[in-house]
Amino acid sequence: MINRAVLTGRLTRDPEVRYTQSGTAVATFILAVDRQFTNQQGQREADFINCVVWRKSAENFANFTHKGFLVGIEGRIQTRNYDNKQGQKVYVTEVVVENFALLEPRTQGNESQDAQQTQNTSSAADPFKRSTGIDESGLPF
């Protein structure tokens, strides 16, 4: 059987990290994934996908991402159910993340300044580096 999900999207909020009774970390988040087509008004809609990531990966994901961050995830689709406080059965479908990729640089506080200083230092040390006038920070390679 094949059960693979590969998604690229933006976080709708900061990941929420909790710990099980045994101390295992689990992070949940919602990924907004744009659809490939536009609606009748010419606007692109998005699907909002529930995701969960476990253990050390959960802690790393929460430490390095935040609301609006662009990520790529790979995992499997899982369904589960539970009874809520009112005694009603609730069904949940989510992607259990096995691998993830950060698809944009971190831009929080000093980290972006440090990266900019490192970039400026390296270009000053390389007299053969030419400026093309293109902002290369957004290029995928």
LINLINDA-V697023 format. One line per field, one symbol per residue. psi: psi as a letter, one per 20 degrees, with the letter a starting at -180 (. if undefined). Layout:
# LINLINDA-V697023
psi=???
This chain:
# LINLINDA-V697023
psi=qpnppoqpaqpirqqoprprhjjpqppqrppooqqirqahjjqprqqoppqqqrbhhgggghhjrrpippqpqpbqpqqrqrpahjjqppppprpophqqppjqqpkpchghgghgggggghhhiniipqpijpoihiqj.
